[in-house]
């Protein structure tokens, strides 16, 4: 479970001080599916970076399973990210010279997983997202939707507790968007993940059980009536 307590993130731009997050309080239970929305520059990506331990707040607490990530030494914070949090980005972030299987394996290297097990787990992760026949393909040999499936497999191969997605369908057309969301929602249900996604797409937000809207660093949360 996440607990954010009075989280502030302050940036200085010349003589101006900007609060990207302004005293955010937020609880995200285990297994939740939360969509984060808001205008550009409102603090969405900053909030996701806090949840992922990619940045530290100026003040406040970012507690994951009882541990305040804001206070961890960098080496331990890196370990928490490697073991517990999977990331999916809009731009896929695949290594172009590595095959799909090798890209997925990169998530297991920091965990010290041996070569044979890495290969087996990467292949299984790719099969789980419908890419069992694409293990040896390079990113440039795959469509955008297939590349995003590789990115999802890479995020999930380490069996994280949390999946964070930043505009995961932003580079895809509508039909491919729906396919990728079907994969993400299926993985959320099957693996019991806590799934948190930033999106500008209101159609996707309406399908989430909870939506957090952030404007000028302040957050409100509403429940959606979804089947």
Beta strands, then each sheet from edge to edge (+ up, - down):
strand 1: 2-13
strand 2: 16-28
strand 3: 33-37
strand 4: 59-64
strand 5: 67-68
strand 6: 85-89
strand 7: 162-166
strand 8: 194-198
strand 9: 210-215
strand 10: 218-223
sheet 1: 2+ 1- 4+ 5-
sheet 2: 6+ 7+ 8+ 3+ 9+ 10-
end
